[in-house]
Amino acid sequence: MMEVKIEKLQMQNLDEFWQVFAQILKADFPGYSKSVVDYFLTRMYLKDNFDHWLKTDWKVILIAKNTKTEVKIIGFAVLDKPYGGVCFCRWLGVLPELRKNGIGRRLIEEWISYAKNCGCDKVEIASQPNAKKFYEKCGLNLEGKRNLSYFGIDQFIFGKVIGEPRDEVMVSE
Ligand SMILES: CC(C)(COP(=O)(O)OP(=O)(O)OC[C@H]1O[C@@H](n2cnc3c(N)ncnc32)[C@H](O)[C@@H]1OP(=O)(O)O)[C@@H](O)C(=O)NCCC(=O)NCCS
């Protein structure tokens, strides 16, 4: 029996998160070449960088945890710190063997609820082509397509309006 909890990643679980993050980046983003994935993992999304981002609140990482097994982290959503009233989800993944169990949808729901709590009026994500159906099913709206965008892939732009734009949120910090 699986019991899934979504929560914010704490520093003591950074290693476990990063293993899952690296595994999914290597296996499940077929549009990125091997050297691009290596670049992400050795230059951009290093464990040390996540450590810094967690300490400075520069990113928020939501994790899906199976509370009943030894391997606890089974999915994640890496969120940029809200900017201009928008919360952007940078990465989303669920372990391959546990997909199609509603875990991705729960991460999306938790992301939206986090964004609402921050006072954001919008959430946005850039989807690789093979995840397009998933985002449609989660109720996000297709807002456009970028051809051969960053790091050489087509991206479907999804978003959802979740509130009214508020100046005090947009200009905070
Ligand atoms: C995309 C991903 C996060 C989805 O996670 P998941 O836990 O399998 O998603 P869910 O089980 O919550 O799916 C929600 C709905 O989307 C559907 N769905 C999920 N993945 C799908 C896919 N690849 N194609 C079509 N439909 C899909 C599910 O069947 C479900 O539909 P339902 O409401 O009719 O039952 C997961 O497949 C993944 O990690 N993929 C690799 C990384 C990736 O592509 N991340 C997104 C990058 S932008």
The ligand as an SDF file (V2000), in Angstrom:
LIG
                    3D

 48 50  0  0  0  0  0  0  0  0999 V2000
    4.7670   13.9050  -16.5020 C   0  0  0  0  0  0  0  0  0  0  0  0
    4.7610   13.1290  -15.1650 C   0  0  0  0  0  0  0  0  0  0  0  0
    5.2920   14.0430  -14.0640 C   0  0  0  0  0  0  0  0  0  0  0  0
    3.3270   12.6940  -14.8460 C   0  0  0  0  0  0  0  0  0  0  0  0
    3.2940   12.1030  -13.5560 O   0  0  0  0  0  0  0  0  0  0  0  0
    2.1800   10.9930  -13.1440 P   0  0  0  0  0  0  0  0  0  0  0  0
    2.3080   10.7810  -11.6890 O   0  0  0  0  0  0  0  0  0  0  0  0
    2.3220    9.8190  -14.0170 O   0  0  0  0  0  0  0  0  0  0  0  0
    0.8340   11.7590  -13.5080 O   0  0  0  0  0  0  0  0  0  0  0  0
   -0.6560   11.4370  -12.9750 P   0  0  0  0  0  0  0  0  0  0  0  0
   -0.7460    9.9890  -12.6630 O   0  0  0  0  0  0  0  0  0  0  0  0
   -0.9730   12.3850  -11.8850 O   0  0  0  0  0  0  0  0  0  0  0  0
   -1.5020   11.7840  -14.2610 O   0  0  0  0  0  0  0  0  0  0  0  0
   -2.5910   12.7080  -14.3150 C   0  0  0  0  0  0  0  0  0  0  0  0
   -3.3690   12.4210  -15.6020 C   0  0  0  0  0  0  0  0  0  0  0  0
   -2.4920   12.5750  -16.7360 O   0  0  0  0  0  0  0  0  0  0  0  0
   -2.3880   11.3570  -17.4740 C   0  0  0  0  0  0  0  0  0  0  0  0
   -1.0070   11.2280  -17.9360 N   0  0  0  0  0  0  0  0  0  0  0  0
    0.0950   11.1780  -17.1600 C   0  0  0  0  0  0  0  0  0  0  0  0
    1.1910   11.0970  -17.9450 N   0  0  0  0  0  0  0  0  0  0  0  0
    0.7570   11.0830  -19.2230 C   0  0  0  0  0  0  0  0  0  0  0  0
    1.4080   10.9970  -20.4810 C   0  0  0  0  0  0  0  0  0  0  0  0
    2.7540   10.9400  -20.5810 N   0  0  0  0  0  0  0  0  0  0  0  0
    0.6420   11.0090  -21.5990 N   0  0  0  0  0  0  0  0  0  0  0  0
   -0.7080   11.0740  -21.5110 C   0  0  0  0  0  0  0  0  0  0  0  0
   -1.3960   11.1630  -20.3330 N   0  0  0  0  0  0  0  0  0  0  0  0
   -0.6510   11.1570  -19.2150 C   0  0  0  0  0  0  0  0  0  0  0  0
   -2.7630   10.2710  -16.4900 C   0  0  0  0  0  0  0  0  0  0  0  0
   -3.2300    9.1170  -17.1450 O   0  0  0  0  0  0  0  0  0  0  0  0
   -3.8630   10.9570  -15.6780 C   0  0  0  0  0  0  0  0  0  0  0  0
   -5.0390   10.9810  -16.4550 O   0  0  0  0  0  0  0  0  0  0  0  0
   -6.5070   10.7160  -15.8230 P   0  0  0  0  0  0  0  0  0  0  0  0
   -6.8240   11.9550  -15.0160 O   0  0  0  0  0  0  0  0  0  0  0  0
   -7.3730   10.5500  -17.0050 O   0  0  0  0  0  0  0  0  0  0  0  0
   -6.3650    9.5170  -14.9490 O   0  0  0  0  0  0  0  0  0  0  0  0
    5.6400   11.8470  -15.2620 C   0  0  0  0  0  0  0  0  0  0  0  0
    5.2160   11.0930  -16.3730 O   0  0  0  0  0  0  0  0  0  0  0  0
    7.1290   12.1210  -15.4380 C   0  0  0  0  0  0  0  0  0  0  0  0
    7.8520   12.2710  -14.4480 O   0  0  0  0  0  0  0  0  0  0  0  0
    7.6100   12.1610  -16.6890 N   0  0  0  0  0  0  0  0  0  0  0  0
    9.0220   12.3930  -16.9910 C   0  0  0  0  0  0  0  0  0  0  0  0
    9.4380   13.8090  -16.7270 C   0  0  0  0  0  0  0  0  0  0  0  0
    8.5160   14.8330  -17.3770 C   0  0  0  0  0  0  0  0  0  0  0  0
    8.1170   14.7210  -18.5370 O   0  0  0  0  0  0  0  0  0  0  0  0
    8.2000   15.8740  -16.6110 N   0  0  0  0  0  0  0  0  0  0  0  0
    7.4150   16.9980  -17.0860 C   0  0  0  0  0  0  0  0  0  0  0  0
    8.3780   17.8360  -17.8120 C   0  0  0  0  0  0  0  0  0  0  0  0
    7.9540   19.3550  -18.3830 S   0  0  0  0  0  0  0  0  0  0  0  0
  1  2  1  0
  2  3  1  0
  2  4  1  0
  2 36  1  0
  4  5  1  0
  5  6  1  0
  6  7  2  0
  6  8  1  0
  6  9  1  0
  9 10  1  0
 10 11  2  0
 10 12  1  0
 10 13  1  0
 13 14  1  0
 14 15  1  0
 15 16  1  0
 15 30  1  0
 16 17  1  0
 17 18  1  0
 17 28  1  0
 18 19  1  0
 18 27  1  0
 19 20  2  0
 20 21  1  0
 21 22  1  0
 21 27  2  0
 22 23  1  0
 22 24  2  0
 24 25  1  0
 25 26  2  0
 26 27  1  0
 28 29  1  0
 28 30  1  0
 30 31  1  0
 31 32  1  0
 32 33  2  0
 32 34  1  0
 32 35  1  0
 36 37  1  0
 36 38  1  0
 38 39  2  0
 38 40  1  0
 40 41  1  0
 41 42  1  0
 42 43  1  0
 43 44  2  0
 43 45  1  0
 45 46  1  0
 46 47  1  0
 47 48  1  0
M  END
$$$$
